[in-house]
Amino acid sequence: MRINFKVTLIVFFIILLSVMLVRYEKRATKRHYCDFRVYYHTAQTFLNKGDIYFRDKEEVTPFKYSPFFAFLSCPLGLFPVKHAAMLFFIINFLSTFGLFYLSRKLFIDKPLDSKSAFFLYFLTALFAGRFILQVWDSGQINIIMYALVVLSLFLFSKGKDILGAIFLSTAILFK
């Protein structure tokens, strides 16, 4: 019986997403010093037309990002914290795969067979795994920023300079 690498990989990532999502949802809603909680609190403050840089309580660390990022994260404030945490995690999770996929497209122009692609993605995940898991666990924005930068480089390489510049400036304006 031959093992299909694509199916195995998809099943593995669905299980990984499920386990990490449940773990993240339990931690992010309780931990006030999680980066996600800063984004969430700022989104609610932004929607209530408050000062995003002022904290009346020490429960959440101060917001230190750009107002543009506060604007982009304001949809999170429309949801209860549990749902917003899950949505943010899923965006972060999908950005990781976007980052891997676009990096391969940017640096390896020729098509890869499934075993070579699996080996490439496996090694990338192995060497960057600790960083990726830490970003997912603490609710940071870094992977989303990196995915936007790689997307912009990919678009620049395809001659779509205006679109590439939009995504690059978006990544830069996050922090």
N, C-alpha and C positions, 0 to 999 in steps of 0.2 A: 504494500500500500504506500503510495507516494504522498508526502505531506505538501500541501499547497501553502507556500510561504505567505502569499497575500492574505489568505483567509486566517492563517495563524497569527499574523501580525495585526490584522484588524481585530480579532478576538482579544488578543493581548492588550491592545490599546483601549478597547471598550472596558475591559476589566480594570485596567489601570485608571482610566478616567472615573469609573464608578467608585473605586476605593478612595482615590484622592479627593474626589468631590465630596463624599460623605465626611471624610476626615476634615477637609477644609471648611465645610459648612459648620461643623461643630466648633472648630477653633475660631474661625473668623467672627462669628457672632458673639463670642464671649470675650475674646482678647481685644482690649482697647488699644494696645500698642502694636497692632498689626497694621501694615501699610494700607491695606484695604479699608480699614476703619477710618483712616485719615481721609481717603478719597470719598467715602460714603458720607461722613460728617460734613465735609466741605460741599458735597453735592446738595445735601439738604440745606445747608446755610446759603448756598448760591441760589437755590430755588426760592428760599424765603427772603431773598434780597438782603442778606446780612453781610457782615464783613468776614470774608473767607480767611483772613489772616489773624483774626482775633479768636482766642479761646477763653471762654469764661470759666471753664472747668479744666482740670488737668487729666481728665479721663482719656482724652485723645491728644496725641502729639500735634503740635502746630503744623499747618499746611505750609509747605515751603516750595511749591511748584508755581508755574505761571498761571495767570487768570485764564489763559486759553485752555489749559488742561482742566481747570475747574469747570469751564463751560462744556468741554467734551465729556466730562464725567458726570455732569448733572442728571442725565437720565437714570443713573443708579439711585438717586435720591427719590425717584418716583415709586420705588419698590420697597417692601419691607426688607430689613437688613439681611434676613436669611435668603431671600430670593435674589437680592442684589449681589450677595457674596457668591452664590452659585453662578449667576450670569457672568460676573467678573472672572471667576475661575475658568469657566468654559471659554471665554474670550482669550484668556491667557493660554489655555491648553491648545486651542486651535491655532493661535499665533505661533506656538512652538512648531507645529507641523508645517505651517506656512513658511516659517523661517527655514526649516530643513529642506523643504521642497524647492523654494526659490533659490537657496544657496546652491543646491545641486544644479538647477537650471542655469544659474549664473556662471558657475565654475566648470561644469562638465557639460559640454555642448552635445556630445554624442549620446544616443540612447543606451541605456544599461539594461542588461537582462535582470530578471527578478532576483537572482542570487547575488549579483554584484551590487544592486541597489540595496538589498537587505543588509549586506555586509557593510556598505558605506554608511547607511543610517544607524546600524547597530554600533559601529565604532564612534560615530559622532555622538550618539546618545550616551555611550559608555564614558567618553572623555568629558562631555559637558553635563552629565547626569546630575552630579552634585549641585552644580549651579542651577540647573533647571528645576530640580526638586525644591531647592531653597527658595527660589523665586515663586514657585507655585504655592509653597507652604506659607510664606509670609505675605502673600498678596501684593507683590511688587509689580511695577509696570515695565521693568527692563526688557523682558522678552518681546512685549508688544512694540516697544521702541526699536529694538533690533530688527524685528520683522518688517517694520515700516522702512528702516534704512536699507535693508536688503531688497525690499520691493522697489524702492526708488532706484537703487543701483541696477536692478534688472530692467526697469523701465528706461533708464538712461541708455543701457546697452542695446535696447530695441529701438532707439531713436525717439522715444516719447518723452522729450525733455520737460515739457510743461507739467505733465502728470507726475513724472519722477520728482520734480522740484516741489510739487504740492505735498507728496508723501514725505520727502526729506524734511521740509520745513515743519510739517506736523510733528515728526519725531523730535526735532530740535526744540519745538515749543512746549513739549511735555515738561521738560525740566529746565 
